[in-house]
Structure formats: C-alpha cells, structure tokens
Amino acid sequence: MATPAKIIEQNLPTVALVGRVNVGKSTLFNKITETAHALVSNIPGTTRTRNIGIASWRGKQFRLIDTGGLTFDESVPLEKEIIAQTEIALNEADVIVFVVDIQDELLPQEKELARRLRQKEKNKPVILVANKADNAAFRSRAYEEQWLKLGLGEPIPVSAGNGSNVGDFLDLLYKQFNKTKIRPKQEKNLNPIKVALIGKPNVGKSTLFNSLIGEERVIVSEMPHTTREPHDILVEAEDQAMLFVDTAGIRRKTKVSGELERIGIGKSLDAINKADIVLFLLDAGEPITDQDQQLGGFLKEHTKSTIIVINKWDKAEANDDEFRGEVKQLIYNNFPHLDFAPVVFVSAKSQYRVHQIFPLIKQAYEARQITLDDATLKEFLKNTTHKRMPTTGKGVRHPKILSLKQLASNPPVFELMIKVKTSLHNSYIQYLKKRLREKFGFFATPLIIKVSKLKQLAFNKQERKAGEKPVRKRKFVRTAQRYR
C-alpha cells in the first residue's frame, strides 16, 4: 500500500500579508520574494487562495503568505472561502503585515479587519504598511490621523511597485523576528521532484491537489476557473521530496474570457514547462474533448513525463478490469503520442486510489535519469536490428544503422547514426523506442531520437596525383529530423 504524503514543514518564521482588495498585497509579495508568482491585476478579488513563498533578507529566509483581499461582504463570490484562507494564514503567522493603500481613504473594511486582529491576534506583532507610496507627496500621507484610528501605530510607507522603502520595512520586520520562537535561517535545497497537475477547467485538479497533500490548501468550487494562478506545496512521499503545483484550468484561446484567465493560463503553462512530471487529468464522466487533445499535444511538444489520471472514477459505469482496459485503449487511441504514459483511475473526492500516484511519480522521475553507455547501446542495437531489420522511409537504398548513442537524460535523448543517402521509416523509430522501454525501463517517459547521417567525402585530388594512399575524411551531417 502506498504511503500518504507528509507536508514538509520548513522551520522558518511566517509572515502573513492581509488587507482589503486592491491594496497591492500580491505586488508586495512578488517584490519581497523576487518572483512573479502571485497574479497581479486591478480587478478586485484577483487573489483567492493564499500564496506561500520563501523570501530572503540579509542572507536568511522566512515564509511569506499572500492572502485574498477581504470585503466582508458575503454576496461576493467565494468571500467565505477567502476569509477562511485568511484565517488559516493568520493562525500560521508569527508576524502579521496589515497592508493599506496610502493613495486612498481609510475604509470600513479596514476598520473591521483591524478590530478582528486586535481581538483574535492580540498576542502577535502587527506591522501596518501603507503601500503605493510612490513619491514624496504620497509618503507624507503616512502621518495622517486617519491611519492612527486603526490602533496599530503609524504606518510604514512603501511602494511595492518601484521598491521604495521596502528594504527599510524588511529591516523592521527582522527586528520583530527577534521576538519570535523561530528565527530566519538559510534552508537547504531539497531538490524536489516538480509535479504539475493540468487539465481543462473543472476536472478536479484542486480537489486532487488537496487530496494528495492531505490538506485543504486551495479553494475548491463548482465555479469555473476558481483557481486563477498556480499554487505549490512541498511534501515528502516515498522517501522523496515532491513539489506539487496546482494550475488553472486551461481551455482554448477562443473561449478564454478576460485578462485574469489569460494571465493565469500563461502562468500554468510556465509551471508545466518547469515540471519534471505532469499529472494529466481527464474527467471520467465526460467524453474526451478537443481541449483535452490540445493539452496532450502540448505535453508531446515539451517532452514531459506524464501520468494520465482519470478522475471522478466513482461516477464510472463499471469498475472491473475489462472495463478499465477498454477505457485505457480509448485513451491511447485519442492520445497515441502519449502511449508511454500509464493510466490510473482515481476519485479525488473520495480519495479512491489517490495515494497510488506517489510511487508512480518516483518511478517516472527515476526513469528520466537513466543513462546508458555506448557499449550497452551497441549490444542493444545489435540484438534489436537482428530481430527486425531497419525499414526505409523513402528511396530504394536499404537503410543501414551505424550507431546509437545517448546524448542526454531528463528527458532521455538519443542520436541514431545512419548511412548517407538512406532514410529510416518512422515506424522503425517507434519500434526502437518500444524496445528501449522494454529493455531499460523508461517508465512514463518520452524518448527523443535524433537521426544523423554519416557522409564520406571524396579523396583529395592532390593525394591521388602524388600516388599517396588516400586518407578517408568523415563528416557528420545532422538532419533536422527529430522523433519523439
């Protein structure tokens, strides 16, 4: 039985950024963490699920949490869930940073948040930060009496947009760390396996993400495109560190509505590019769509190790081996380029077979690292071509394979050298990949085979006249042909 994942608790002090909508918390989060992790826009309610990042200052690290903007208006979509996410962040925090907009007036939502902080978090230090202090005129507003009404002292004016005074703010923050039980320090890099969950909207990515990590980390809703930006968390499973990344649902460009969805999808595609392993989710209750196939094609182009996850299997017509076999065949018929990917059947909601995914991830990652020496591949090529002769792609000359070498791993890349003026049929390339998988266990991993040709140059004319023995000169001519 697979072992459940355990969240890796980084022993660092935690800082939570809180405030109403549109005060620039996410911009400040990105500035401090030196990333573009949080989605930034002028649209209220852009951030829903809390973002967690690691920030460094003075050579040491602390955890920083960005939270959704609060309105305390239950008619706002997902407001209850956003408040719940903020409360989790406040419970985890050692220091709270209350962010206001210095270019605006004090609003009732800020008075309400300050009241709640004084009541519920009175034992934790709270730093009042007045953001958007982009010039001297705005910085002078930090001394206005309205901010003192919050009962949190004078605000520190900063500009997350241009970085003004952010360093002074971090210096003050570090003084607060002297009073906390946990102090900032330099954490070692665990080199985790990066695992991205992808799929079209509403296939259950966020539910599976929460189920895998064993915590309600991201908001789950029937509302399409609830997740607007990637969210990640570091866990340990199978004695291996794994970084799971939940991504926004990806749909066709013609159906994308609004700037937020477009930016969120861009961030999701970037997360996939950085991943080692991709969990490609399909909905067991729906037919395979053009959008599913487009995502499958994206994985082919980016040579990602892939595990196809059929989610919501509790809604399937049957659960016997024969029916699962029929579904697998249907999947491979629709995604022939992903025939290397194992198919697993789960229910993220009920956690049916969810933890069986962990050993598959580890196996797939290890397969990406396999490196074969020239002698091993020479013997493999000899045996393989003996069982089945190479077939020509075009022309009348019979193809002759001269060598097979591995150029790289993660993902595995091979070079197949053939004689000039011959070509190799793609079906034979697929045959070689199949034999490589069977022989060396490239589980769930795409193989890239590049075909090069060996060209023999004519003898030097002067050597011929002198009666000297001609020297054969060889030149490698690489074709643009690339097989995946």
Secondary structure, DSSP 8 states (H G I E B T S, - for coil): -----EE----S-EEEEE-BTTSSHHHHHHHHHTS--S---SSTT---S-EEEEEEETTEEEEEEE---B---TTSTTHHHHHHHHHHHHHH-SEEEEEEETTS---HHHHHHHHHHHHHSTTS-EEEEEE---SHHHHGGGG-HHHHTTSS-S-EE--TTT-TTHHHHHHHHHHHHTTSSS--B-------EEEEEE-STTSSHHHHHHHHHTS--S---SSTT---S-EEEEEEETTEEEEEEE------GGG--SHHHHHHHHHHHHHHHH-SEEEEEEETTS---HHHHHHHHHHHHTT-EEEEEEE-GGGSS--SHHHHHHHHHHHHHH-GGGTTS-EEE-BTTTTBTGGGHHHHHHHHHHHHT----HHHHHHHHHHHHHHS---BSSSSS---EEEEEEEETTTTEEEEEEETT--B-HHHHHHHHHHHHHHH--TT---EEEEEEEEE----HHHHHTT------EEEEEEEEEE-
